[in-house]
Amino acid sequence: MTSRIDAIALDRADPLASFRDEFLVTDPAVIYLDGNSLGMTPARTVTRIHEVVTGEWASGLIGSWDRWLDMPQRVGDRLAPLIGAAPGEVVVHDSTTVNLYQLVHAALALRTDRTVIAIDAGEFPTDRYVVQGIADATGRTVRDGFVELGDVAVVVRSVVDYRTAAVVDVAAETARARAAGALVVWDLAHAAGVLAVDLGAAGAELAVGCSYKFLNGGPGAPGWSYVAAALQPHLRQPIWGWFAHVDQFAMGPTFAPRPDIGRLLLGTPSILALTAADEGIALSARAGILEISAKADALTAFALRLCDELGLATSTPRDPARRGGHVAVVHDDARTLVPALAARCVITDFREPDVIRIGCSPLTTRFTDVYDGLVLIAQLAADSSSSPADAGTDPAQR
Ligand SMILES: Cc1ncc(COP(=O)(O)O)c(C=O)c1O
């Protein structure tokens, strides 16, 4: 049986352990296992936002736009190596939902001979809703799943499943879609900053993701878009804002897009949100994506081993190459267990219908956090199944 001493030894041997000291911990009693949903607060973010507010906004006033204007591209260039993109292929702007809308629209405009958009029925809700809305507005049809791609214009697909953490082979699925004549818009919301995804090597052409989960960019931090360099000049996105104009301050009568990734910009970006995103991304860049993904493997492997030993069911793949940065514990009482855990300072999250997600965020999660969290889940689960109501004496009270 794995013991807490084993977890302590793993924390001591962890080459990324010191990164936790770069984050604010306001209550040491809290065991935070939800960094896959909202990453913790880098201490540098607080300092940097203060500097930007006082030194750039208050002192520089509107003159600071000189240094702010290209921030979405600069932060994109910092993020690029973490997802296998080249400089100039990533821009950080707006929410993942908006970015997805833009790229699905733009991809459809490149496949006018086809009318089908393929997406899995179990995909994250916003992706399905965006696809349904575009199909509804443009007379396209939505197909569930990716088996038949022969008549598909655009595939929308997450790299990491938000419930099970199952990972798709991006290179193989991009190649299969391309052979069938379809374009893929990849969603890296649960992959960026935790897996060593190499979009360039995989031949991926279009992708979106967020920066507030494993990248620790802060609540509502902007999402990002990736467009392979070769595709950029051909991409016509649907929201023509002035930040995407090739000559923004000419204030001309008609829209003409920039030739580069900047054509995806819309209106004035939130500089404070971009500042926070930049600091989170910078921290991950400093740690290194290979080191981060190695720790994610180790944490999730440890969690799966504990699940087995503690008798907890999980839907997360055993193969480390097919597993993201969280572990899904499956339990009939998941809905009530999550608040019961929170009452004991263990923060996880619930996903319909029966999943407790254990987020393993490599820069902040310790092996002891995983150990303590899973042991408590097993205890509470045992209590819930041995409680009189659950024992089935009175089904009406269950
Ligand atoms: C897989 C996936 N896609 C898209 C989104 C939506 O992101 P946003 O709300 O930032 O637009 C999320 C949010 O958690 C997500 O998990």
The ligand as an SDF file (V2000), in Angstrom:
LIG
                    3D

 16 16  0  0  0  0  0  0  0  0999 V2000
  -12.5440   22.4760  -23.2890 C   0  0  0  0  0  0  0  0  0  0  0  0
  -13.0320   23.8710  -23.0820 C   0  0  0  0  0  0  0  0  0  0  0  0
  -13.3210   24.6430  -24.1480 N   0  0  0  0  0  0  0  0  0  0  0  0
  -13.7780   25.8990  -24.0100 C   0  0  0  0  0  0  0  0  0  0  0  0
  -13.9820   26.4550  -22.7700 C   0  0  0  0  0  0  0  0  0  0  0  0
  -14.6040   27.8170  -22.6640 C   0  0  0  0  0  0  0  0  0  0  0  0
  -13.7240   28.7910  -22.3320 O   0  0  0  0  0  0  0  0  0  0  0  0
  -14.2090   30.3010  -22.0590 P   0  0  0  0  0  0  0  0  0  0  0  0
  -15.2990   30.2270  -21.0520 O   0  0  0  0  0  0  0  0  0  0  0  0
  -12.9910   30.9320  -21.4900 O   0  0  0  0  0  0  0  0  0  0  0  0
  -14.6490   30.8940  -23.3380 O   0  0  0  0  0  0  0  0  0  0  0  0
  -13.6710   25.7030  -21.6240 C   0  0  0  0  0  0  0  0  0  0  0  0
  -13.8570   26.2780  -20.2760 C   0  0  0  0  0  0  0  0  0  0  0  0
  -13.6110   25.6890  -19.2640 O   0  0  0  0  0  0  0  0  0  0  0  0
  -13.1930   24.3860  -21.7880 C   0  0  0  0  0  0  0  0  0  0  0  0
  -12.9250   23.6110  -20.7330 O   0  0  0  0  0  0  0  0  0  0  0  0
  1  2  1  0
  2  3  1  0
  2 15  2  0
  3  4  2  0
  4  5  1  0
  5  6  1  0
  5 12  2  0
  6  7  1  0
  7  8  1  0
  8  9  2  0
  8 10  1  0
  8 11  1  0
 12 13  1  0
 12 15  1  0
 13 14  2  0
 15 16  1  0
M  END
$$$$
